[in-house]
Amino acid sequence: MMQNSIREFVAQSFGKHYYPVYHGRSNIVVPLALIVKKTRQWWRRPFGKEEARLLGSLEHYVENDSRNHFHDVFQKKIQKEDKSLTTSKATEIASNFEMLIEGFDSGEVALKTSDTPGDLELGNLTEEYFLDPNLRELLSVAPLNPDKMKPLEGHHLLLVTGVIYSTKFVLSGPRKHQTTMSGNVLTPSSMATLLDESWIRGQVTNTEVLPPMVNRNSRAPFLFQFCRVVYDRENKKLCIGDGDFVGKTLRSEAPKQPDYEEAMMHLEMVKDLSHDPITLTDEDCERVKNIKELLRMEKSGSQRKNLVQVYLHRFEKILTEEITQLSVENRLPTNSDCEFLLKLGIRARLKQRFLKVTSAARTAIQDYGILFQLLSGLPEDQWKEFEATIDDSKGKDS
């Protein structure tokens, strides 16, 4: 709820082309920080098509003998502006949904949800940004190191063009989410004389009080803007993308592209492109048991490894290609396959050649796909330890 509240606050107060910076290694969000937007790996939680990695200042990629000149031009061209803005106390954000149900007896059900996000204090705000001609001039005098840019070739690159800083970030006051369901039905005739009421009424309220947020009382980035850039490999420089311009956005302008929105939801502030390890949840323990039941039906370790690869390939195909029907002719379903797939929300019959994949099953497919990904990468000694637990459970069941 907190992220949604901040994004809504930003959109209403500053416009749709500003993106919030959350706590944690935020000081690398600076004007001319380089961002790479790439396809999010299917086995990473939460699942999404795009993600963005913030790599740090463009200055780190500039050739050593040009950095002093780059720094001098940077200081001359950057614009700085103080903003005397204040934030008002947050009021309750509520949404109401009502529906009328009529059956053998008339009745109605009402559902109401309300969110109280708390009061946000930002302190003094300052903005540092580049105007379009100034940025183009700066990029023209910034030759980049080919070796450092090589890992980024072929990726979608973005450049931070403006940052709004705040001297504090304090979220105070009550924060809660509340859902109330109420309803009433006509009193059955058999009970009317006992209750002396024509209606039976009921109401249930669930209140979730959210934990306190981490507050900040020092100057740090709060919002940022970016533009699309293209790496000119021949001239070793970045260029603003064709049709893109840097400047003040107008409220009447079309909203930002959905792929940018999703990518910034997964913005990660890192200094390299190394992959994060797979982290498991408590719910994964039950999924591991289901995978063991599936693998237990295979007679040898090589067959079990092959089955892991089969499912890994299938799930990767489903999640990356967005298919609704999967060919399984390379391994027609067995009884154990059918039982396993049913736990994922996929109905299969013996020797069925194609499986229908619904959108509702994709979350379960990713959850199990993460485990198959982990199993496929186990060293031989760890695989043997895992396989021993399959045989142990088999002995207990018998």
Secondary structure as UniProt FT lines:
FT   HELIX           2..13
FT   TURN            16..17
FT   STRAND          19..20
FT   HELIX           26..28
FT   TURN            31..32
FT   STRAND          33..39
FT   TURN            42..43
FT   STRAND          50..57
FT   HELIX           58..61
FT   HELIX           64..66
FT   HELIX           67..77
FT   STRAND          79..83
FT   STRAND          93..102
FT   STRAND          106..116
FT   STRAND          119..121
FT   STRAND          125..129
FT   HELIX           132..140
FT   HELIX           146..149
FT   HELIX           150..152
FT   TURN            153..154
FT   STRAND          156..166
FT   STRAND          169..172
FT   STRAND          176..186
FT   HELIX           189..195
FT   STRAND          199..209
FT   STRAND          220..232
FT   TURN            233..236
FT   STRAND          237..240
FT   TURN            242..243
FT   TURN            251..252
FT   HELIX           258..265
FT   STRAND          268..269
FT   HELIX           283..296
FT   HELIX           301..321
FT   STRAND          325..327
FT   TURN            329..330
FT   HELIX           335..343
FT   TURN            344..345
FT   TURN            350..351
FT   STRAND          354..356
FT   HELIX           359..361
FT   HELIX           362..376
FT   HELIX           380..397
//
